[in-house]
Amino acid sequence: MNINKKYIIIFGTLILLLVIIAGGITIYKDSLRSSDVNNSEEYGYHLRPPKEEEGQVQISDERQNFFTLPQFFPANFKEFSGFISFCKNTLFSGVNDLKDEEIKQVACLLTKISPESIDAYGFSSRPYLPRFFALRFISSFETGSYIGISVDLKDVIRKNNPVLLEEDKLYFCSISKPSWADPFYLQMDPKFDLIFDDGDVSCGGIKMDQTPSINFSGFIPQAESLSIKNYLVNEQIVSEVLNKQSFSEIKEILKDYPIIWQMEKPIVP
């Protein structure tokens, strides 16, 4: 009788371990699966806002450590910080998708976890999980998507002017067209951002520490494309640009400075 009980306990333990392993594999696949991303035959991925799905299960305490959100965009500064940190940290995590990139750069968004994981593991109150994609595989953005973009600044400088890697701090100005200003970025330090009808301007200095990056985020606007240009400038130009009241005047100033990184992606409705 005691022997049978021992075997029952061992068997039950093995079943429990199999359930835990299966659950871990399911969640891992969710982080890689593109239920909210269309594969483009010519270019790569088309990023779009995830669609709502039904499912109400109480979230369990052990899932509180996952970075998940109730919706497909940050709704407060804490959620914003977590999302940007995820996007930035991906650059320096050694993931295979970025190992051969001359410049590591990613686009991030929040996608809905599969209904199976929501039901089985209690993600119903925070069902959106952040995902990243190598930027070069992104063919287009969709109007209404909330997107984060992070770029390894050391890679950018190494490609353009490696000598500058020895500097403690470098200064940049970026121009985004059309305007897609993220309200949470503006909350952090609004004195470094200018918002115009034609686009956004952001200037400032970045310390060249172990993991410097340039980061952008916001809702994709209704337009034909999203264009971002990042200029290498100096501290004096940062001050001069931020004191201008005209978008055209700023473009005139920056045209004399090198564009060290740029991106343009079409936007689809």
Phi and psi restraints in degrees (value plus and minus 20) as a CYANA .aco file:
   2 ASN   PHI     -85.6   -45.6
   2 ASN   PSI     -56.6   -16.6
   3 ILE   PHI     -84.3   -44.3
   3 ILE   PSI     -63.6   -23.6
   4 ASN   PHI     -80.8   -40.8
   4 ASN   PSI     -61.0   -21.0
   5 LYS   PHI     -83.1   -43.1
   5 LYS   PSI     -59.9   -19.9
   6 LYS   PHI     -82.0   -42.0
   6 LYS   PSI     -63.8   -23.8
   7 TYR   PHI     -85.8   -45.8
   7 TYR   PSI     -56.2   -16.2
   8 ILE   PHI     -83.0   -43.0
   8 ILE   PSI     -62.6   -22.6
   9 ILE   PHI     -83.9   -43.9
   9 ILE   PSI     -64.7   -24.7
  10 ILE   PHI     -81.9   -41.9
  10 ILE   PSI     -64.8   -24.8
  11 PHE   PHI     -82.1   -42.1
  11 PHE   PSI     -63.8   -23.8
  12 GLY   PHI     -82.8   -42.8
  12 GLY   PSI     -59.5   -19.5
  13 THR   PHI     -83.1   -43.1
  13 THR   PSI     -62.6   -22.6
  14 LEU   PHI     -82.2   -42.2
  14 LEU   PSI     -62.3   -22.3
  15 ILE   PHI     -80.9   -40.9
  15 ILE   PSI     -63.5   -23.5
  16 LEU   PHI     -81.6   -41.6
  16 LEU   PSI     -62.6   -22.6
  17 LEU   PHI     -82.9   -42.9
  17 LEU   PSI     -60.4   -20.4
  18 LEU   PHI     -83.0   -43.0
  18 LEU   PSI     -60.1   -20.1
  19 VAL   PHI     -83.1   -43.1
  19 VAL   PSI     -63.8   -23.8
  20 ILE   PHI     -83.7   -43.7
  20 ILE   PSI     -64.3   -24.3
  21 ILE   PHI     -83.3   -43.3
  21 ILE   PSI     -64.0   -24.0
  22 ALA   PHI     -81.7   -41.7
  22 ALA   PSI     -60.0   -20.0
  23 GLY   PHI     -83.8   -43.8
  23 GLY   PSI     -61.7   -21.7
  24 GLY   PHI     -82.7   -42.7
  24 GLY   PSI     -60.4   -20.4
  25 ILE   PHI     -85.2   -45.2
  25 ILE   PSI     -60.4   -20.4
  26 THR   PHI     -81.8   -41.8
  26 THR   PSI     -65.6   -25.6
  27 ILE   PHI     -85.7   -45.7
  27 ILE   PSI     -59.7   -19.7
  28 TYR   PHI     -81.1   -41.1
  28 TYR   PSI     -63.3   -23.3
  29 LYS   PHI     -84.0   -44.0
  29 LYS   PSI     -54.0   -14.0
  30 ASP   PHI     -80.7   -40.7
  30 ASP   PSI     -57.8   -17.8
  31 SER   PHI     -89.7   -49.7
  31 SER   PSI     -40.8    -0.8
  32 LEU   PHI    -121.0   -81.0
  32 LEU   PSI     -42.0    -2.0
  33 ARG   PHI     -94.7   -54.7
  33 ARG   PSI     126.9   166.9
  34 SER   PHI    -133.4   -93.4
  34 SER   PSI      45.2    85.2
  35 SER   PHI     -90.2   -50.2
  35 SER   PSI     -39.1     0.9
  36 ASP   PHI    -134.0   -94.0
  36 ASP   PSI      -3.8    36.2
  37 VAL   PHI    -150.3  -110.3
  37 VAL   PSI     106.8   146.8
  38 ASN   PHI    -107.8   -67.8
  38 ASN   PSI     119.5   159.5
  39 ASN   PHI    -102.9   -62.9
  39 ASN   PSI     105.1   145.1
  40 SER   PHI    -116.9   -76.9
  40 SER   PSI     105.9   145.9
  41 GLU   PHI     -83.2   -43.2
  41 GLU   PSI     -52.0   -12.0
  42 GLU   PHI    -109.5   -69.5
  42 GLU   PSI     -59.1   -19.1
  43 TYR   PHI    -136.0   -96.0
  43 TYR   PSI     -71.7   -31.7
  44 GLY   PHI     140.7   180.7
  44 GLY   PSI    -133.9   -93.9
  45 TYR   PHI    -129.4   -89.4
  45 TYR   PSI     128.0   168.0
  46 HIS   PHI    -132.4   -92.4
  46 HIS   PSI      96.1   136.1
  47 LEU   PHI    -106.9   -66.9
  47 LEU   PSI     110.3   150.3
  48 ARG   PHI    -157.6  -117.6
  48 ARG   PSI     138.8   178.8
  49 PRO   PHI     -87.3   -47.3
  49 PRO   PSI     119.5   159.5
  50 PRO   PHI     -88.3   -48.3
  50 PRO   PSI     130.6   170.6
  51 LYS   PHI    -108.6   -68.6
  51 LYS   PSI     128.5   168.5
  52 GLU   PHI     -90.3   -50.3
  52 GLU   PSI     121.6   161.6
  53 GLU   PHI    -151.2  -111.2
  53 GLU   PSI     135.2   175.2
  54 GLU   PHI    -107.2   -67.2
  54 GLU   PSI     140.6   180.6
  55 GLY   PHI     126.0   166.0
  55 GLY   PSI      97.7   137.7
  56 GLN   PHI    -146.1  -106.1
  56 GLN   PSI      85.6   125.6
  57 VAL   PHI    -156.0  -116.0
  57 VAL   PSI     117.7   157.7
  58 GLN   PHI     -85.7   -45.7
  58 GLN   PSI     111.0   151.0
  59 ILE   PHI     -92.1   -52.1
  59 ILE   PSI     118.4   158.4
  60 SER   PHI    -108.6   -68.6
  60 SER   PSI     137.6   177.6
  61 ASP   PHI     -81.7   -41.7
  61 ASP   PSI     -57.0   -17.0
  62 GLU   PHI     -89.2   -49.2
  62 GLU   PSI     -32.2     7.8
  63 ARG   PHI    -111.6   -71.6
  63 ARG   PSI     -21.5    18.5
  64 GLN   PHI     -84.8   -44.8
  64 GLN   PSI     -42.9    -2.9
  65 ASN   PHI     -99.8   -59.8
  65 ASN   PSI     -35.5     4.5
  66 PHE   PHI     -90.8   -50.8
  66 PHE   PSI     119.5   159.5
  67 PHE   PHI    -103.0   -63.0
  67 PHE   PSI      77.8   117.8
  68 THR   PHI    -152.3  -112.3
  68 THR   PSI     138.7   178.7
  69 LEU   PHI    -149.3  -109.3
  69 LEU   PSI     138.8   178.8
  70 PRO   PHI     -93.5   -53.5
  70 PRO   PSI     -38.3     1.7
  71 GLN   PHI    -160.7  -120.7
  71 GLN   PSI     154.3   194.3
  72 PHE   PHI    -106.6   -66.6
  72 PHE   PSI       0.3    40.3
  73 PHE   PHI    -173.0  -133.0
  73 PHE   PSI     134.1   174.1
  74 PRO   PHI     -88.1   -48.1
  74 PRO   PSI     116.3   156.3
  75 ALA   PHI    -129.8   -89.8
  75 ALA   PSI     -23.0    17.0
  76 ASN   PHI    -173.6  -133.6
  76 ASN   PSI     154.6   194.6
  77 PHE   PHI     -87.4   -47.4
  77 PHE   PSI     -54.5   -14.5
  78 LYS   PHI     -84.3   -44.3
  78 LYS   PSI     -64.0   -24.0
  79 GLU   PHI     -85.3   -45.3
  79 GLU   PSI     -60.0   -20.0
  80 PHE   PHI     -80.3   -40.3
  80 PHE   PSI     -67.1   -27.1
  81 SER   PHI     -81.1   -41.1
  81 SER   PSI     -60.8   -20.8
  82 GLY   PHI     -85.2   -45.2
  82 GLY   PSI     -59.7   -19.7
  83 PHE   PHI     -87.6   -47.6
  83 PHE   PSI     -66.8   -26.8
  84 ILE   PHI     -84.8   -44.8
  84 ILE   PSI     -58.8   -18.8
  85 SER   PHI     -82.8   -42.8
  85 SER   PSI     -61.5   -21.5
  86 PHE   PHI     -79.3   -39.3
  86 PHE   PSI     -66.4   -26.4
  87 CYS   PHI     -84.6   -44.6
  87 CYS   PSI     -66.4   -26.4
  88 LYS   PHI     -86.4   -46.4
  88 LYS   PSI     -65.6   -25.6
  89 ASN   PHI     -83.6   -43.6
  89 ASN   PSI     -47.4    -7.4
  90 THR   PHI     -78.5   -38.5
  90 THR   PSI     -55.5   -15.5
  91 LEU   PHI     -78.9   -38.9
  91 LEU   PSI     -54.5   -14.5
  92 PHE   PHI    -130.1   -90.1
  92 PHE   PSI      -3.8    36.2
  93 SER   PHI    -113.4   -73.4
  93 SER   PSI     -26.2    13.8
  94 GLY   PHI      56.5    96.5
  94 GLY   PSI       2.8    42.8
  95 VAL   PHI     -85.6   -45.6
  95 VAL   PSI     127.3   167.3
  96 ASN   PHI     -81.0   -41.0
  96 ASN   PSI     -53.7   -13.7
  97 ASP   PHI     -80.8   -40.8
  97 ASP   PSI     -41.3    -1.3
  98 LEU   PHI    -133.0   -93.0
  98 LEU   PSI     -21.5    18.5
  99 LYS   PHI     -81.9   -41.9
  99 LYS   PSI     -55.7   -15.7
 100 ASP   PHI    -118.6   -78.6
 100 ASP   PSI      -9.7    30.3
 101 GLU   PHI     -98.9   -58.9
 101 GLU   PSI     112.0   152.0
 102 GLU   PHI     -85.5   -45.5
 102 GLU   PSI     -60.7   -20.7
 103 ILE   PHI    -144.8  -104.8
 103 ILE   PSI      96.0   136.0
 104 LYS   PHI     -93.8   -53.8
 104 LYS   PSI     102.4   142.4
 105 GLN   PHI    -171.0  -131.0
 105 GLN   PSI     116.5   156.5
 106 VAL   PHI    -154.1  -114.1
 106 VAL   PSI     134.4   174.4
 107 ALA   PHI    -133.1   -93.1
 107 ALA   PSI     117.9   157.9
 108 CYS   PHI    -145.4  -105.4
 108 CYS   PSI     129.3   169.3
 109 LEU   PHI    -174.4  -134.4
 109 LEU   PSI     149.9   189.9
 110 LEU   PHI    -123.8   -83.8
 110 LEU   PSI     105.1   145.1
 111 THR   PHI    -138.5   -98.5
 111 THR   PSI     134.6   174.6
 112 LYS   PHI     -98.8   -58.8
 112 LYS   PSI     114.2   154.2
 113 ILE   PHI     -86.9   -46.9
 113 ILE   PSI     129.6   169.6
 114 SER   PHI     -80.4   -40.4
 114 SER   PSI     129.4   169.4
 115 PRO   PHI     -76.0   -36.0
 115 PRO   PSI     -53.5   -13.5
 116 GLU   PHI     -81.1   -41.1
 116 GLU   PSI     -64.0   -24.0
 117 SER   PHI     -92.1   -52.1
 117 SER   PSI     -56.3   -16.3
 118 ILE   PHI     -79.6   -39.6
 118 ILE   PSI     -66.4   -26.4
 119 ASP   PHI     -90.0   -50.0
 119 ASP   PSI     -61.1   -21.1
 120 ALA   PHI    -100.5   -60.5
 120 ALA   PSI     -52.5   -12.5
 121 TYR   PHI    -141.5  -101.5
 121 TYR   PSI     -10.9    29.1
 122 GLY   PHI      51.4    91.4
 122 GLY   PSI      31.4    71.4
 123 PHE   PHI    -122.9   -82.9
 123 PHE   PSI      -4.5    35.5
 124 SER   PHI     -83.5   -43.5
 124 SER   PSI     -51.2   -11.2
 125 SER   PHI    -105.5   -65.5
 125 SER   PSI     -36.8     3.2
 126 ARG   PHI    -161.1  -121.1
 126 ARG   PSI      53.0    93.0
 127 PRO   PHI    -109.6   -69.6
 127 PRO   PSI     -15.2    24.8
 128 TYR   PHI    -123.7   -83.7
 128 TYR   PSI     103.7   143.7
 129 LEU   PHI    -132.1   -92.1
 129 LEU   PSI     115.5   155.5
 130 PRO   PHI     -91.4   -51.4
 130 PRO   PSI     123.4   163.4
 131 ARG   PHI    -154.5  -114.5
 131 ARG   PSI     136.7   176.7
 132 PHE   PHI    -146.7  -106.7
 132 PHE   PSI     137.3   177.3
 133 PHE   PHI    -159.8  -119.8
 133 PHE   PSI     117.4   157.4
 134 ALA   PHI     -77.4   -37.4
 134 ALA   PSI     109.3   149.3
 135 LEU   PHI     -79.9   -39.9
 135 LEU   PSI     -52.3   -12.3
 136 ARG   PHI     -87.4   -47.4
 136 ARG   PSI     -37.9     2.1
 137 PHE   PHI    -109.0   -69.0
 137 PHE   PSI     -25.9    14.1
 138 ILE   PHI    -104.4   -64.4
 138 ILE   PSI     101.1   141.1
 139 SER   PHI    -108.7   -68.7
 139 SER   PSI     -53.2   -13.2
 140 SER   PHI    -183.5  -143.5
 140 SER   PSI     143.5   183.5
 141 PHE   PHI    -132.5   -92.5
 141 PHE   PSI     138.6   178.6
 142 GLU   PHI    -132.3   -92.3
 142 GLU   PSI     118.7   158.7
 143 THR   PHI     -71.7   -31.7
 143 THR   PSI     112.5   152.5
 144 GLY   PHI      75.5   115.5
 144 GLY   PSI     -35.0     5.0
 145 SER   PHI     -87.5   -47.5
 145 SER   PSI     124.8   164.8
 146 TYR   PHI    -119.9   -79.9
 146 TYR   PSI      97.8   137.8
 147 ILE   PHI    -143.7  -103.7
 147 ILE   PSI     121.7   161.7
 148 GLY   PHI    -133.7   -93.7
 148 GLY   PSI     122.4   162.4
 149 ILE   PHI    -149.0  -109.0
 149 ILE   PSI     108.6   148.6
 150 SER   PHI    -149.5  -109.5
 150 SER   PSI     119.7   159.7
 151 VAL   PHI    -152.7  -112.7
 151 VAL   PSI     113.8   153.8
 152 ASP   PHI     -90.9   -50.9
 152 ASP   PSI      90.9   130.9
 153 LEU   PHI     -88.9   -48.9
 153 LEU   PSI     -54.7   -14.7
 154 LYS   PHI     -84.0   -44.0
 154 LYS   PSI     -57.5   -17.5
 155 ASP   PHI     -82.2   -42.2
 155 ASP   PSI     -62.2   -22.2
 156 VAL   PHI     -81.9   -41.9
 156 VAL   PSI     -67.0   -27.0
 157 ILE   PHI     -88.2   -48.2
 157 ILE   PSI     -59.4   -19.4
 158 ARG   PHI     -79.8   -39.8
 158 ARG   PSI     -56.1   -16.1
 159 LYS   PHI     -95.6   -55.6
 159 LYS   PSI     -56.6   -16.6
 160 ASN   PHI    -111.6   -71.6
 160 ASN   PSI     -64.0   -24.0
 161 ASN   PHI    -180.0  -140.0
 161 ASN   PSI      64.3   104.3
 162 PRO   PHI     -77.5   -37.5
 162 PRO   PSI     -46.3    -6.3
 163 VAL   PHI     -78.4   -38.4
 163 VAL   PSI     -51.8   -11.8
 164 LEU   PHI     -90.4   -50.4
 164 LEU   PSI     -30.8     9.2
 165 LEU   PHI     -84.3   -44.3
 165 LEU   PSI     -38.5     1.5
 166 GLU   PHI    -101.4   -61.4
 166 GLU   PSI     -31.4     8.6
 167 GLU   PHI     -93.5   -53.5
 167 GLU   PSI     128.2   168.2
 168 ASP   PHI     -98.0   -58.0
 168 ASP   PSI     -50.4   -10.4
 169 LYS   PHI    -170.4  -130.4
 169 LYS   PSI     118.9   158.9
 170 LEU   PHI    -145.1  -105.1
 170 LEU   PSI     136.8   176.8
 171 TYR   PHI    -138.6   -98.6
 171 TYR   PSI     120.8   160.8
 172 PHE   PHI    -161.1  -121.1
 172 PHE   PSI     134.3   174.3
 173 CYS   PHI    -151.4  -111.4
 173 CYS   PSI     119.6   159.6
 174 SER   PHI    -142.7  -102.7
 174 SER   PSI     127.4   167.4
 175 ILE   PHI    -142.0  -102.0
 175 ILE   PSI     104.7   144.7
 176 SER   PHI    -133.2   -93.2
 176 SER   PSI     113.0   153.0
 177 LYS   PHI    -154.0  -114.0
 177 LYS   PSI     110.7   150.7
 178 PRO   PHI     -96.4   -56.4
 178 PRO   PSI    -194.7  -154.7
 179 SER   PHI     -86.2   -46.2
 179 SER   PSI     110.8   150.8
 180 TRP   PHI    -163.4  -123.4
 180 TRP   PSI      20.0    60.0
 181 ALA   PHI     -75.7   -35.7
 181 ALA   PSI     109.7   149.7
 182 ASP   PHI    -105.7   -65.7
 182 ASP   PSI     102.3   142.3
 183 PRO   PHI     -79.1   -39.1
 183 PRO   PSI     -48.1    -8.1
 184 PHE   PHI     -95.2   -55.2
 184 PHE   PSI     -54.6   -14.6
 185 TYR   PHI     -82.6   -42.6
 185 TYR   PSI     -60.3   -20.3
 186 LEU   PHI     -85.8   -45.8
 186 LEU   PSI     -50.7   -10.7
 187 GLN   PHI     -88.5   -48.5
 187 GLN   PSI     -53.1   -13.1
 188 MET   PHI     -84.0   -44.0
 188 MET   PSI     -70.4   -30.4
 189 ASP   PHI    -180.9  -140.9
 189 ASP   PSI      58.7    98.7
 190 PRO   PHI     -82.6   -42.6
 190 PRO   PSI     -38.5     1.5
 191 LYS   PHI     -89.4   -49.4
 191 LYS   PSI     -32.5     7.5
 192 PHE   PHI    -120.8   -80.8
 192 PHE   PSI     -11.1    28.9
 193 ASP   PHI    -151.3  -111.3
 193 ASP   PSI     120.8   160.8
 194 LEU   PHI    -146.3  -106.3
 194 LEU   PSI     112.2   152.2
 195 ILE   PHI    -134.0   -94.0
 195 ILE   PSI     104.4   144.4
 196 PHE   PHI    -143.9  -103.9
 196 PHE   PSI     146.5   186.5
 197 ASP   PHI     -82.4   -42.4
 197 ASP   PSI     -54.0   -14.0
 198 ASP   PHI    -105.2   -65.2
 198 ASP   PSI     -37.4     2.6
 199 GLY   PHI     148.4   188.4
 199 GLY   PSI    -197.5  -157.5
 200 ASP   PHI    -134.2   -94.2
 200 ASP   PSI     127.5   167.5
 201 VAL   PHI    -146.5  -106.5
 201 VAL   PSI     113.1   153.1
 202 SER   PHI    -154.9  -114.9
 202 SER   PSI     111.2   151.2
 203 CYS   PHI    -154.4  -114.4
 203 CYS   PSI     131.2   171.2
 204 GLY   PHI     149.2   189.2
 204 GLY   PSI     158.1   198.1
 205 GLY   PHI    -124.7   -84.7
 205 GLY   PSI     127.5   167.5
 206 ILE   PHI    -146.7  -106.7
 206 ILE   PSI     106.5   146.5
 207 LYS   PHI     -91.5   -51.5
 207 LYS   PSI     113.6   153.6
 208 MET   PHI    -107.1   -67.1
 208 MET   PSI      49.3    89.3
 209 ASP   PHI    -107.2   -67.2
 209 ASP   PSI    -172.2  -132.2
 210 GLN   PHI     -90.2   -50.2
 210 GLN   PSI     -54.0   -14.0
 211 THR   PHI    -155.2  -115.2
 211 THR   PSI      41.1    81.1
 212 PRO   PHI     -94.5   -54.5
 212 PRO   PSI     124.0   164.0
 213 SER   PHI    -168.8  -128.8
 213 SER   PSI     138.6   178.6
 214 ILE   PHI    -129.2   -89.2
 214 ILE   PSI     116.2   156.2
 215 ASN   PHI    -152.6  -112.6
 215 ASN   PSI     122.2   162.2
 216 PHE   PHI    -157.2  -117.2
 216 PHE   PSI     132.2   172.2
 217 SER   PHI    -181.9  -141.9
 217 SER   PSI     140.2   180.2
 218 GLY   PHI     135.3   175.3
 218 GLY   PSI     158.1   198.1
 219 PHE   PHI    -104.0   -64.0
 219 PHE   PSI     113.2   153.2
 220 ILE   PHI     -87.9   -47.9
 220 ILE   PSI     104.0   144.0
 221 PRO   PHI    -102.3   -62.3
 221 PRO   PSI     153.5   193.5
 222 GLN   PHI    -100.5   -60.5
 222 GLN   PSI      90.3   130.3
 223 ALA   PHI    -187.3  -147.3
 223 ALA   PSI     153.9   193.9
 224 GLU   PHI     -96.5   -56.5
 224 GLU   PSI     -54.0   -14.0
 225 SER   PHI    -178.6  -138.6
 225 SER   PSI     144.8   184.8
 226 LEU   PHI    -134.9   -94.9
 226 LEU   PSI     103.6   143.6
 227 SER   PHI    -140.4  -100.4
 227 SER   PSI     113.8   153.8
 228 ILE   PHI    -151.4  -111.4
 228 ILE   PSI     110.2   150.2
 229 LYS   PHI    -146.0  -106.0
 229 LYS   PSI     111.6   151.6
 230 ASN   PHI    -134.3   -94.3
 230 ASN   PSI     102.3   142.3
 231 TYR   PHI    -125.4   -85.4
 231 TYR   PSI     119.6   159.6
 232 LEU   PHI    -108.3   -68.3
 232 LEU   PSI      99.0   139.0
 233 VAL   PHI    -149.8  -109.8
 233 VAL   PSI    -180.4  -140.4
 234 ASN   PHI    -148.1  -108.1
 234 ASN   PSI     154.8   194.8
 235 GLU   PHI     -81.3   -41.3
 235 GLU   PSI     -57.0   -17.0
 236 GLN   PHI     -84.9   -44.9
 236 GLN   PSI     -60.7   -20.7
 237 ILE   PHI     -87.8   -47.8
 237 ILE   PSI     -56.8   -16.8
 238 VAL   PHI     -75.4   -35.4
 238 VAL   PSI     -68.3   -28.3
 239 SER   PHI     -84.1   -44.1
 239 SER   PSI     -61.5   -21.5
 240 GLU   PHI     -85.1   -45.1
 240 GLU   PSI     -64.9   -24.9
 241 VAL   PHI     -83.5   -43.5
 241 VAL   PSI     -63.7   -23.7
 242 LEU   PHI     -91.1   -51.1
 242 LEU   PSI     -30.4     9.6
 243 ASN   PHI    -117.3   -77.3
 243 ASN   PSI     -18.3    21.7
 244 LYS   PHI    -107.4   -67.4
 244 LYS   PSI     131.0   171.0
 245 GLN   PHI    -132.1   -92.1
 245 GLN   PSI     -15.0    25.0
 246 SER   PHI    -146.8  -106.8
 246 SER   PSI     109.9   149.9
 247 PHE   PHI     -83.0   -43.0
 247 PHE   PSI     -60.6   -20.6
 248 SER   PHI     -86.8   -46.8
 248 SER   PSI     -56.1   -16.1
 249 GLU   PHI     -84.6   -44.6
 249 GLU   PSI     -60.2   -20.2
 250 ILE   PHI     -85.4   -45.4
 250 ILE   PSI     -63.4   -23.4
 251 LYS   PHI     -81.6   -41.6
 251 LYS   PSI     -55.9   -15.9
 252 GLU   PHI     -86.1   -46.1
 252 GLU   PSI     -58.8   -18.8
 253 ILE   PHI     -87.1   -47.1
 253 ILE   PSI     -66.6   -26.6
 254 LEU   PHI     -95.4   -55.4
 254 LEU   PSI     -36.5     3.5
 255 LYS   PHI     -84.3   -44.3
 255 LYS   PSI     -37.8     2.2
 256 ASP   PHI    -109.1   -69.1
 256 ASP   PSI     -17.6    22.4
 257 TYR   PHI    -137.2   -97.2
 257 TYR   PSI     130.0   170.0
 258 PRO   PHI     -90.1   -50.1
 258 PRO   PSI     118.7   158.7
 259 ILE   PHI    -105.3   -65.3
 259 ILE   PSI      93.8   133.8
 260 ILE   PHI    -116.0   -76.0
 260 ILE   PSI     -38.0     2.0
 261 TRP   PHI    -173.8  -133.8
 261 TRP   PSI     119.9   159.9
 262 GLN   PHI    -171.6  -131.6
 262 GLN   PSI     137.8   177.8
 263 MET   PHI    -168.8  -128.8
 263 MET   PSI     121.9   161.9
 264 GLU   PHI    -164.9  -124.9
 264 GLU   PSI     107.1   147.1
 265 LYS   PHI    -150.7  -110.7
 265 LYS   PSI     119.0   159.0
 266 PRO   PHI     -87.0   -47.0
 266 PRO   PSI     133.6   173.6
 267 ILE   PHI    -134.9   -94.9
 267 ILE   PSI     112.6   152.6
 268 VAL   PHI    -133.2   -93.2
 268 VAL   PSI     129.2   169.2
